[in-house]
Amino acid sequence: MKTEHEREQLINAINVLLYQSYDSTLDEIYALLKKLEDEEDENDLRAYHAAKSDVENNSLIAWEDMKKEIANERKKDVA
């Protein structure tokens, strides 16, 4: 993850290049950015559904079993 300052520098550098680009290049860049955004949205949606499904499937685990599993994980971390 970039710092705020690193992001600003990168955006400024990109803006310099964008202002020097041909219109057709700008159209291609826009299409590519839109495609990447759509893919990220799709990936987020898949992750949401997977997490939701996981919660629904694991909600039938008994509380006692969960406590045992947590205790076992803690023992592993200590060892």
All heavy atoms as an XYZ file, in Angstrom:
652
protein
N       0.834     -1.172      0.000
C       0.000      0.000      0.000
C       0.884      1.243      0.000
O       1.823      1.341      0.774
C      -0.892     -0.042      1.241
C      -1.911      0.991      1.312
S      -3.499      0.187      1.128
C      -4.537      1.572      1.109
N       0.568      2.156     -0.850
C       1.369      3.361     -0.971
C       0.946      4.397      0.067
O      -0.203      4.453      0.471
C       1.207      3.951     -2.361
C       1.750      3.051     -3.461
C       1.796      3.804     -4.769
C       2.350      2.960     -5.877
N       3.654      2.420     -5.660
N       1.920      5.222      0.444
C       1.600      6.328      1.337
C       0.855      7.388      0.527
O       0.849      7.366     -0.707
C       2.864      6.950      1.940
O       3.628      7.544      0.889
C       3.699      5.914      2.691
N       0.239      8.319      1.227
C      -0.495      9.403      0.558
C       0.445     10.198     -0.349
O       0.086     10.559     -1.472
C      -1.139     10.313      1.610
C      -2.057     11.359      1.038
C      -3.310     10.788      0.393
O      -3.764      9.696      0.792
O      -3.836     11.437     -0.522
N       1.645     10.448      0.121
C       2.630     11.203     -0.664
C       3.033     10.430     -1.930
O       3.127     11.014     -3.018
C       3.860     11.514      0.193
C       4.907     12.297     -0.524
N       4.728     13.614     -0.879
C       6.132     11.939     -0.969
C       5.812     14.034     -1.514
N       6.677     13.035     -1.573
N       3.254      9.124     -1.786
C       3.612      8.302     -2.945
C       2.479      8.287     -3.971
O       2.725      8.368     -5.173
C       3.937      6.879     -2.513
C       5.229      6.746     -1.741
C       5.416      5.370     -1.148
O       4.414      4.714     -0.785
O       6.583      4.941     -1.055
N       1.251      8.202     -3.480
C       0.078      8.234     -4.378
C       0.022      9.552     -5.147
O      -0.217      9.569     -6.346
C      -1.218      8.042     -3.593
C      -1.543      6.612     -3.255
C      -2.888      6.489     -2.551
N      -4.007      7.003     -3.322
C      -4.680      6.310     -4.236
N      -4.333      5.079     -4.491
N      -5.692      6.845     -4.880
N       0.208     10.660     -4.442
C       0.171     11.974     -5.087
C       1.237     12.079     -6.168
O       0.967     12.587     -7.264
C       0.371     13.082     -4.055
C      -0.867     13.420     -3.269
C      -0.639     14.588     -2.318
O       0.128     15.513     -2.662
O      -1.232     14.556     -1.230
N       2.443     11.626     -5.861
C       3.527     11.676     -6.844
C       3.192     10.844     -8.074
O       3.420     11.277     -9.208
C       4.843     11.186     -6.226
C       5.475     12.180     -5.282
C       6.795     11.676     -4.746
O       6.946     10.488     -4.466
N       7.755     12.575     -4.609
N       2.670      9.658     -7.865
C       2.320      8.774     -8.969
C       1.204      9.374     -9.822
O       1.270      9.384    -11.051
C       1.915      7.394     -8.438
C       1.618      6.319     -9.458
C       2.805      6.098    -10.400
C       1.257      5.021     -8.771
N       0.185      9.904     -9.172
C      -0.924     10.530     -9.903
C      -0.433     11.728    -10.702
O      -0.823     11.920    -11.861
C      -2.065     10.911     -8.929
C      -2.745      9.641     -8.410
C      -3.075     11.835     -9.594
C      -3.703      9.859     -7.256
N       0.430     12.530    -10.113
C       0.987     13.680    -10.841
C       1.789     13.234    -12.048
O       1.682     13.828    -13.133
C       1.835     14.550     -9.917
C       1.001     15.326     -8.915
O      -0.181     15.589     -9.144
N       1.603     15.689     -7.800
N       2.590     12.195    -11.891
C       3.385     11.681    -13.015
C       2.474     11.138    -14.115
O       2.725     11.347    -15.309
C       4.349     10.601    -12.529
N       1.422     10.450    -13.726
C       0.456      9.926    -14.699
C      -0.236     11.072    -15.421
O      -0.421     11.031    -16.644
C      -0.566      8.992    -14.003
C       0.118      7.701    -13.563
C      -1.737      8.690    -14.929
C      -0.727      6.816    -12.654
N      -0.618     12.102    -14.679
C      -1.280     13.253    -15.292
C      -0.396     13.925    -16.342
O      -0.888     14.325    -17.401
C      -1.701     14.274    -14.238
C      -3.023     13.931    -13.605
O      -3.896     13.347    -14.244
N      -3.184     14.298    -12.349
N       0.887     14.031    -16.066
C       1.809     14.620    -17.043
C       1.771     13.812    -18.331
O       1.651     14.365    -19.432
C       3.249     14.684    -16.471
C       4.265     15.009    -17.562
C       3.331     15.700    -15.350
N       1.836     12.494    -18.198
C       1.809     11.634    -19.379
C       0.455     11.686    -20.084
O       0.385     11.669    -21.313
C       2.149     10.197    -18.994
C       3.581      9.968    -18.494
C       3.740      8.541    -17.992
C       4.586     10.281    -19.580
N      -0.615     11.755    -19.325
C      -1.950     11.821    -19.927
C      -2.122     13.090    -20.761
O      -2.682     13.048    -21.857
C      -3.032     11.759    -18.852
C      -3.245     10.415    -18.165
C      -4.257     10.555    -17.036
C      -3.680      9.357    -19.158
N      -1.651     14.209    -20.250
C      -1.793     15.466    -20.987
C      -0.974     15.471    -22.273
O      -1.274     16.220    -23.200
C      -1.424     16.653    -20.105
C      -2.545     17.061    -19.184
C      -2.472     16.791    -17.823
C      -3.684     17.689    -19.671
C      -3.511     17.147    -16.979
C      -4.724     18.043    -18.836
C      -4.629     17.781    -17.492
O      -5.659     18.120    -16.655
N       0.031     14.607    -22.348
C       0.871     14.522    -23.552
C       0.353     13.479    -24.540
O       0.870     13.373    -25.639
C       2.313     14.173    -23.164
C       2.987     15.209    -22.306
C       4.323     14.729    -21.772
O       4.761     13.619    -22.026
N       4.988     15.582    -21.005
N      -0.680     12.741    -24.159
C      -1.162     11.615    -24.972
C      -2.141     12.067    -26.044
O      -2.827     13.079    -25.918
C      -1.862     10.590    -24.078
O      -0.967     10.063    -23.138
N      -2.204     11.248    -27.106
C      -3.200     11.455    -28.149
C      -4.569     11.067    -27.611
O      -4.695     10.272    -26.667
C      -2.890     10.585    -29.375
C      -1.617     10.961    -30.086
C      -0.518     10.106    -30.078
C      -1.520     12.167    -30.785
C       0.654     10.449    -30.734
C      -0.354     12.513    -31.444
C       0.739     11.659    -31.417
O       1.888     11.988    -32.062
N      -5.619     11.588    -28.238
C      -6.988     11.271    -27.824
C      -7.270      9.774    -27.898
O      -7.914      9.217    -27.012
C      -8.001     12.027    -28.686
C      -8.013     13.517    -28.374
O      -7.497     13.909    -27.314
O      -8.557     14.273    -29.205
N      -6.772      9.125    -28.930
C      -7.010      7.685    -29.068
C      -6.343      6.910    -27.926
O      -6.888      5.916    -27.436
C      -6.511      7.177    -30.421
O      -5.119      7.414    -30.544
N      -5.192      7.387    -27.498
C      -4.505      6.751    -26.380
C      -5.308      6.947    -25.095
O      -5.432      6.025    -24.277
C      -3.087      7.313    -26.209
O      -2.369      7.135    -27.431
C      -2.340      6.642    -25.078
N      -5.862      8.129    -24.929
C      -6.703      8.391    -23.751
C      -7.907      7.472    -23.726
O      -8.282      6.953    -22.669
C      -7.158      9.853    -23.733
C      -6.071     10.898    -23.480
C      -6.645     12.300    -23.630
C      -5.444     10.718    -22.116
N      -8.512      7.247    -24.902
C      -9.653      6.329    -24.983
C      -9.253      4.922    -24.578
O      -9.980      4.242    -23.849
C     -10.226      6.318    -26.403
C     -10.904      7.620    -26.781
O     -11.307      8.377    -25.865
O     -11.008      7.889    -27.995
N      -8.080      4.483    -25.036
C      -7.604      3.136    -24.684
C      -7.307      3.026    -23.189
O      -7.632      2.009    -22.565
C      -6.351      2.800    -25.492
C      -6.605      2.588    -26.967
C      -5.320      2.366    -27.748
O      -4.337      1.851    -27.157
O      -5.293      2.704    -28.939
N      -6.699      4.060    -22.628
C      -6.385      4.058    -21.194
C      -7.664      4.016    -20.380
O      -7.778      3.260    -19.403
C      -5.525      5.284    -20.819
C      -4.133      5.152    -21.449
C      -5.429      5.453    -19.307
C      -3.301      6.414    -21.354
N      -8.658      4.806    -20.787
C      -9.933      4.817    -20.085
C     -10.584      3.436    -20.129
O     -11.063      2.931    -19.106
C     -10.881      5.863    -20.676
C     -12.230      5.861    -20.009
C     -12.411      6.473    -18.776
C     -13.307      5.200    -20.586
C     -13.637      6.438    -18.138
C     -14.540      5.160    -19.952
C     -14.697      5.778    -18.730
O     -15.912      5.731    -18.103
N     -10.586      2.824    -21.303
C     -11.194      1.496    -21.452
C     -10.475      0.474    -20.565
O     -11.118     -0.378    -19.927
C     -11.166      1.062    -22.913
N      -9.165      0.557    -20.514
C      -8.390     -0.369    -19.686
C      -8.681     -0.161    -18.202
O      -8.905     -1.127    -17.464
C      -6.891     -0.194    -19.958
C      -5.949     -1.064    -19.146
C      -6.209     -2.541    -19.399
C      -4.505     -0.721    -19.459
N      -8.712      1.086    -17.767
C      -9.014      1.368    -16.358
C     -10.424      0.914    -15.987
O     -10.649      0.369    -14.899
C      -8.849      2.864    -16.066
C      -7.406      3.382    -16.048
C      -7.394      4.905    -15.943
C      -6.619      2.752    -14.918
N     -11.362      1.117    -16.890
C     -12.738      0.681    -16.650
C     -12.806     -0.837    -16.536
O     -13.474     -1.385    -15.660
C     -13.643      1.179    -17.785
C     -15.090      0.886    -17.586
C     -15.665      1.652    -16.416
C     -17.148      1.365    -16.306
N     -17.558      1.208    -14.929
N     -12.071     -1.528    -17.423
C     -12.038     -2.987    -17.382
C     -11.444     -3.480    -16.056
O     -11.971     -4.407    -15.437
C     -11.227     -3.525    -18.561
C     -11.137     -5.030    -18.606
C     -10.300     -5.493    -19.777
C     -10.141     -7.002    -19.741
N      -9.213     -7.485    -20.747
N     -10.363     -2.852    -15.612
C      -9.739     -3.237    -14.339
C     -10.690     -3.004    -13.171
O     -10.800     -3.840    -12.266
C      -8.445     -2.442    -14.119
C      -7.277     -2.801    -15.029
C      -6.141     -1.802    -14.838
C      -6.798     -4.210    -14.760
N     -11.400     -1.886    -13.201
C     -12.355     -1.590    -12.140
C     -13.483     -2.620    -12.115
O     -13.873     -3.104    -11.047
C     -12.931     -0.187    -12.341
C     -13.879      0.237    -11.243
C     -14.422      1.633    -11.471
O     -14.624      2.035    -12.638
O     -14.660      2.318    -10.461
N     -13.974     -2.987    -13.283
C     -15.033     -3.996    -13.365
C     -14.553     -5.350    -12.835
O     -15.285     -6.047    -12.132
C     -15.534     -4.143    -14.805
C     -16.294     -2.915    -15.293
O     -16.678     -2.070    -14.450
O     -16.486     -2.798    -16.523
N     -13.312     -5.723    -13.175
C     -12.750     -6.984    -12.689
C     -12.605     -6.966    -11.169
O     -12.880     -7.963    -10.493
C     -11.406     -7.262    -13.355
C     -11.521     -7.662    -14.804
C     -10.172     -7.802    -15.496
O      -9.118     -7.626    -14.831
O     -10.166     -8.069    -16.709
N     -12.160     -5.825    -10.621
C     -12.022     -5.710     -9.169
C     -13.379     -5.825     -8.490
O     -13.512     -6.488     -7.454
C     -11.347     -4.386     -8.801
C      -9.879     -4.343     -9.142
C      -9.252     -2.981     -8.899
O      -9.981     -2.022     -8.562
O      -8.033     -2.869     -9.060
N     -14.390     -5.183     -9.077
C     -15.744     -5.288     -8.526
C     -16.223     -6.736     -8.550
O     -16.820     -7.221     -7.583
C     -16.722     -4.408     -9.309
C     -16.503     -2.918     -9.063
O     -15.790     -2.570     -8.098
O     -17.055     -2.118     -9.842
N     -15.953     -7.419     -9.641
C     -16.363     -8.824     -9.766
C     -15.643     -9.691     -8.739
O     -16.253    -10.557     -8.104
C     -16.064     -9.314    -11.185
C     -16.643    -10.677    -11.493
C     -16.428    -11.068    -12.949
O     -16.637    -10.220    -13.832
O     -16.044    -12.228    -13.165
N     -14.347     -9.450     -8.542
C     -13.576    -10.204     -7.549
C     -14.089     -9.930     -6.139
O     -14.180    -10.850     -5.316
C     -12.093     -9.863     -7.638
C     -11.437    -10.432     -8.869
O     -11.941    -11.379     -9.480
N     -10.329     -9.855     -9.276
N     -14.420     -8.669     -5.859
C     -14.973     -8.331     -4.542
C     -16.297     -9.040     -4.313
O     -16.556     -9.543     -3.220
C     -15.177     -6.809     -4.423
C     -13.880     -6.040     -4.324
O     -12.826     -6.659     -4.066
O     -13.917     -4.807     -4.517
N     -17.118     -9.090     -5.346
C     -18.419     -9.757     -5.234
C     -18.242    -11.255     -4.997
O     -18.927    -11.852     -4.163
C     -19.245     -9.504     -6.493
C     -20.714     -9.863     -6.436
C     -21.412     -9.151     -5.275
C     -21.397     -9.511     -7.747
N     -17.286    -11.870     -5.712
C     -17.007    -13.303     -5.496
C     -16.530    -13.549     -4.072
O     -16.950    -14.515     -3.426
C     -15.949    -13.781     -6.486
C     -16.524    -14.302     -7.751
C     -15.494    -15.088     -8.552
N     -15.565    -14.590     -9.900
C     -14.590    -14.010    -10.576
N     -13.405    -13.890    -10.048
N     -14.763    -13.572    -11.794
N     -15.632    -12.686     -3.577
C     -15.117    -12.841     -2.218
C     -16.235    -12.682     -1.199
O     -16.292    -13.417     -0.203
C     -14.009    -11.828     -1.958
N     -17.131    -11.746     -1.447
C     -18.276    -11.548     -0.552
C     -19.139    -12.803     -0.494
O     -19.504    -13.269      0.580
C     -19.103    -10.348     -1.017
C     -20.467    -10.285     -0.372
C     -20.613     -9.859      0.941
C     -21.600    -10.677     -1.074
C     -21.864     -9.819      1.539
C     -22.853    -10.637     -0.483
C     -22.978    -10.208      0.830
O     -24.213    -10.180      1.409
N     -19.456    -13.351     -1.667
C     -20.310    -14.544     -1.702
C     -19.606    -15.743     -1.056
O     -20.251    -16.540     -0.367
C     -20.728    -14.878     -3.135
C     -21.759    -13.943     -3.683
N     -23.010    -13.813     -3.143
C     -21.723    -13.073     -4.717
C     -23.702    -12.913     -3.807
N     -22.938    -12.440     -4.779
N     -18.293    -15.859     -1.268
C     -17.554    -16.962     -0.648
C     -17.565    -16.830      0.867
O     -17.782    -17.811      1.583
C     -16.122    -16.990     -1.179
N     -17.347    -15.613      1.367
C     -17.348    -15.394      2.810
C     -18.739    -15.639      3.390
O     -18.885    -16.255      4.449
C     -16.883    -13.984      3.125
N     -19.753    -15.175      2.683
C     -21.126    -15.374      3.144
C     -21.469    -16.861      3.179
O     -22.046    -17.355      4.141
C     -22.090    -14.637      2.221
C     -23.522    -14.701      2.657
C     -24.422    -13.914      1.715
C     -25.862    -14.109      2.086
N     -26.774    -13.533      1.104
N     -21.079    -17.579      2.153
C     -21.321    -19.014      2.092
C     -20.574    -19.729      3.211
O     -21.103    -20.640      3.840
C     -20.889    -19.558      0.738
O     -20.999    -20.960      0.706
N     -19.340    -19.297      3.456
C     -18.534    -19.907      4.505
C     -19.196    -19.710      5.865
O     -19.274    -20.638      6.667
C     -17.128    -19.309      4.502
C     -16.186    -20.057      5.425
O     -16.186    -21.305      5.384
O     -15.456    -19.394      6.184
N     -19.687    -18.518      6.112
C     -20.362    -18.239      7.385
C     -21.612    -19.096      7.506
O     -21.879    -19.692      8.549
C     -20.711    -16.739      7.506
C     -21.677    -16.499      8.655
C     -19.449    -15.915      7.695
N     -22.372    -19.174      6.414
C     -23.601    -19.977      6.454
C     -23.290    -21.454      6.674
O     -23.961    -22.133      7.438
C     -24.379    -19.789      5.156
C     -25.010    -18.420      5.027
C     -25.586    -18.156      3.644
O     -25.390    -18.991      2.737
O     -26.224    -17.106      3.479
N     -22.247    -21.948      6.033
C     -21.898    -23.363      6.166
C     -21.292    -23.685      7.521
O     -21.455    -24.791      8.018
C     -20.923    -23.784      5.064
C     -21.579    -23.790      3.706
O     -22.784    -23.943      3.583
N     -20.787    -23.605      2.670
N     -20.582    -22.743      8.101
C     -19.919    -22.996      9.373
C     -20.751    -22.585     10.579
O     -20.332    -22.762     11.706
C     -18.566    -22.278      9.419
C     -17.578    -22.915      8.482
O     -17.597    -24.120      8.282
N     -16.709    -22.119      7.881
N     -21.924    -22.024     10.350
C     -22.738    -21.574     11.475
C     -23.358    -22.746     12.230
O     -23.886    -22.566     13.309
C     -23.834    -20.618     10.992
O     -24.722    -21.289     10.126
N     -23.269    -23.937     11.665
C     -23.842    -25.102     12.325
C     -22.856    -25.786     13.277
O     -23.197    -26.766     13.911
C     -24.330    -26.103     11.273
C     -25.395    -25.574     10.316
C     -25.736    -26.623      9.266
C     -26.636    -25.164     11.081
N     -21.654    -25.245     13.391
C     -20.655    -25.809     14.297
C     -21.044    -25.454     15.732
O     -21.397    -24.312     16.032
C     -19.251    -25.251     13.986
C     -18.831    -25.655     12.571
C     -18.235    -25.745     15.007
C     -17.543    -25.029     12.106
N     -20.994    -26.419     16.593
C     -21.363    -26.207     17.992
C     -20.374    -25.257     18.660
O     -19.177    -25.264     18.351
C     -21.391    -27.530     18.735
N     -20.888    -24.444     19.570
C     -20.061    -23.474     20.271
C     -18.937    -24.172     21.038
O     -17.811    -23.685     21.067
C     -20.928    -22.657     21.226
C     -20.150    -21.719     22.091
C     -20.101    -21.716     23.432
C     -19.289    -20.651     21.663
N     -19.280    -20.725     23.886
C     -18.756    -20.054     22.818
C     -18.910    -20.160     20.433
C     -17.874    -18.983     22.772
C     -18.015    -19.080     20.382
C     -17.523    -18.513     21.538
N     -19.193    -25.302     21.612
C     -18.161    -26.040     22.345
C     -17.025    -26.454     21.414
O     -15.858    -26.385     21.775
C     -18.767    -27.267     23.045
C     -19.704    -26.942     24.180
C     -19.030    -26.124     25.272
O     -17.871    -26.413     25.636
O     -19.676    -25.167     25.754
N     -17.369    -26.879     20.209
C     -16.343    -27.249     19.229
C     -15.498    -26.041     18.839
O     -14.276    -26.142     18.677
C     -16.979    -27.868     17.978
C     -17.622    -29.210     18.257
O     -17.267    -29.840     19.280
O     -18.481    -29.631     17.455
N     -16.155    -24.893     18.685
C     -15.416    -23.676     18.337
C     -14.454    -23.291     19.457
O     -13.313    -22.915     19.195
C     -16.385    -22.518     18.061
C     -17.052    -22.591     16.712
S     -17.905    -21.072     16.339
C     -19.589    -21.605     16.563
N     -14.897    -23.392     20.699
C     -14.030    -23.050     21.821
C     -12.821    -23.976     21.863
O     -11.703    -23.539     22.112
C     -14.801    -23.118     23.140
C     -15.786    -21.989     23.315
C     -16.276    -21.828     24.745
C     -17.037    -23.011     25.246
N     -17.690    -22.801     26.552
N     -13.032    -25.285     21.602
C     -11.918    -26.237     21.574
C     -10.936    -25.886     20.462
O      -9.720    -25.928     20.651
C     -12.441    -27.664     21.379
C     -13.134    -28.249     22.584
C     -13.664    -29.634     22.277
C     -14.532    -30.157     23.404
N     -15.155    -31.449     23.076
N     -11.465    -25.532     19.305
C     -10.604    -25.184     18.172
C      -9.779    -23.931     18.483
O      -8.586    -23.878     18.194
C     -11.456    -24.959     16.927
C     -10.642    -24.754     15.671
C     -11.500    -24.654     14.425
O     -12.602    -25.238     14.402
O     -11.049    -23.988     13.494
N     -10.416    -22.949     19.090
C      -9.702    -21.723     19.465
C      -8.609    -22.040     20.476
O      -7.478    -21.552     20.368
C     -10.685    -20.673     20.025
C     -11.593    -20.187     18.896
C      -9.950    -19.517     20.673
C     -12.776    -19.347     19.376
N      -8.924    -22.871     21.454
C      -7.938    -23.251     22.464
C      -6.762    -23.979     21.822
O      -5.600    -23.724     22.158
C      -8.584    -24.119     23.543
N      -7.050    -24.864     20.881
C      -5.976    -25.594     20.181
C      -5.097    -24.638     19.382
O      -3.880    -24.791     19.335
C      -6.559    -26.658     19.269
C      -7.118    -27.838     20.029
O      -6.726    -28.099     21.169
N      -8.055    -28.552     19.424
N      -5.708    -23.656     18.731
C      -4.941    -22.674     17.962
C      -4.039    -21.853     18.883
O      -2.893    -21.571     18.537
C      -5.874    -21.746     17.183
C      -6.555    -22.409     16.009
C      -5.587    -22.860     14.940
O      -4.618    -22.142     14.644
O      -5.786    -23.965     14.410
N      -4.535    -21.508     20.037
C      -3.735    -20.745     20.998
C      -2.532    -21.577     21.459
O      -1.435    -21.065     21.615
C      -4.576    -20.329     22.197
C      -5.522    -19.223     21.891
C      -6.232    -18.755     23.137
N      -7.166    -17.687     22.795
C      -8.272    -17.426     23.458
N      -8.577    -18.163     24.517
N      -9.067    -16.460     23.096
N      -2.753    -22.867     21.679
C      -1.654    -23.753     22.102
C      -0.593    -23.822     21.024
O       0.587    -23.826     21.302
C      -2.183    -25.148     22.429
C      -2.987    -25.219     23.688
C      -3.525    -26.619     23.920
C      -4.455    -26.666     25.103
N      -5.098    -27.980     25.261
N      -1.032    -23.892     19.760
C      -0.081    -23.935     18.649
C       0.756    -22.649     18.586
O       1.935    -22.688     18.318
C      -0.812    -24.110     17.319
C      -1.375    -25.466     17.091
C      -2.079    -25.521     15.749
C      -2.828    -26.821     15.555
N      -3.603    -26.815     14.294
N       0.110    -21.496     18.828
C       0.802    -20.219     18.785
C       1.851    -20.107     19.888
O       2.899    -19.512     19.708
C      -0.181    -19.052     18.893
C      -1.028    -18.897     17.641
O      -0.621    -19.427     16.592
O      -2.095    -18.260     17.712
N       1.555    -20.696     21.040
C       2.475    -20.644     22.176
C       3.650    -21.587     21.960
O       4.765    -21.284     22.296
C       1.740    -20.984     23.482
C       2.701    -21.107     24.644
C       0.662    -19.934     23.773
N       3.386    -22.728     21.344
C       4.418    -23.753     21.171
C       5.468    -23.356     20.168
O       5.508    -22.462     19.487
C       3.782    -25.056     20.722
